[in-house]
């Protein structure tokens, strides 16, 4: 069962954000430097993809994440909650992501609003 916007927002308001488990909704490619590029399809429907995307152009949008964003994205494995991701990234990046418990949830919320991720708790009604 898929939840609508208002049901998801109600669950997010009631839940502690650090207890939620983020899940990626799009593919990614890791560059040689360790940075992540998100791959989003230009069209979800295959017919429109064939008809509207020029032949020599990529059927994907590429969104490049910086070092901190890449570290957070790679730490999301569908099993860790936001608090565990904050701890992992803070141990890995140190002072470069200093207030991790403030920056990581803000970053994940922006990814959620853009529909690049979802939360496991939103998939199962409480």
C-alpha positions in Angstrom: 0.0 0.0 0.0 1.4 3.4 -1.0 1.0 6.3 1.3 0.0 9.7 -0.1 1.8 13.0 0.7 -0.3 13.9 3.7 0.1 10.5 5.3 3.8 10.5 4.8 4.1 14.0 6.2 2.1 13.0 9.3 4.4 10.0 9.9 7.5 12.2 9.5 6.2 14.8 11.9 5.5 12.2 14.6 8.7 10.3 14.1 12.2 11.1 15.5 14.1 11.9 12.3 17.3 10.2 13.7 15.4 6.9 14.0 14.3 6.7 10.4 16.0 4.4 7.9 16.8 6.0 4.5 16.5 4.0 1.3 17.9 5.1 -2.1 15.4 5.3 -4.9 17.8 5.9 -7.8 21.1 4.4 -9.1 24.5 5.9 -8.5 27.9 5.7 -10.0 31.1 6.3 -8.0 33.9 8.2 -9.7 37.6 7.5 -9.3 37.9 10.3 -6.7 35.2 8.6 -4.6 32.5 11.1 -5.4 29.0 9.9 -6.2 26.9 10.8 -9.3 23.2 10.0 -9.0 21.6 8.7 -12.2 18.0 9.8 -12.7 16.0 8.8 -15.8 14.8 11.6 -17.9 11.5 9.9 -18.4 10.1 7.0 -16.4 8.0 5.7 -19.3 10.2 3.8 -21.8 8.1 5.0 -24.8 8.6 8.6 -24.0 12.3 7.9 -23.4 12.7 6.5 -26.9 10.7 9.2 -28.5 12.0 12.3 -26.8 15.6 11.7 -25.8 18.0 12.4 -28.7 19.9 9.3 -29.9 23.4 10.4 -28.8 22.3 11.9 -25.5 22.2 10.0 -22.2 18.8 8.9 -21.1 19.8 9.9 -17.5 20.3 13.1 -15.6 23.5 13.1 -13.6 23.6 14.8 -10.2 27.1 15.2 -8.7 27.5 15.1 -4.9 30.4 16.6 -3.0 32.6 14.7 -0.6 30.3 15.0 2.4 27.2 14.1 0.3 29.0 11.2 -1.3 30.0 9.9 2.2 26.4 10.1 3.4 25.0 8.4 0.2 27.5 5.5 0.5 26.6 5.1 4.1 23.0 4.6 3.3 22.6 0.8 2.9 18.9 0.5 3.9 19.8 -1.0 7.3 21.4 2.0 9.1 19.2 4.7 10.6 20.0 8.4 10.4 21.8 8.4 13.8 24.0 5.5 12.7 24.8 7.2 9.4 25.7 10.4 11.3 28.1 8.5 13.6 29.7 6.6 10.6 30.2 9.8 8.6 31.5 11.7 11.5 34.0 9.0 12.2 35.0 8.9 8.6 35.1 12.6 7.7 35.9 14.1 11.2 35.8 17.9 11.4 34.9 18.3 7.8 31.3 17.5 8.6 31.5 18.9 12.2 27.9 19.1 13.4 26.9 15.8 11.7 23.7 15.4 13.7 22.5 18.7 12.2 24.0 18.6 8.6 23.2 15.0 7.7 19.4 15.1 8.5 19.1 18.4 6.6 20.8 16.8 3.6 18.7 13.7 3.8 15.5 15.8 4.1 16.5 17.7 0.9 17.1 14.3 -0.9 13.7 13.1 0.3 11.9 16.2 -0.9 13.5 15.8 -4.3 12.4 12.1 -4.2 15.9 10.6 -4.5 15.4 8.7 -1.3 12.5 7.4 0.9 12.4 6.1 4.4 11.7 2.4 5.2 9.2 3.5 7.9 7.1 5.3 5.3 6.7 2.1 3.2 5.1 0.2 6.0 2.1 2.0 7.7 2.5 2.3 11.5 
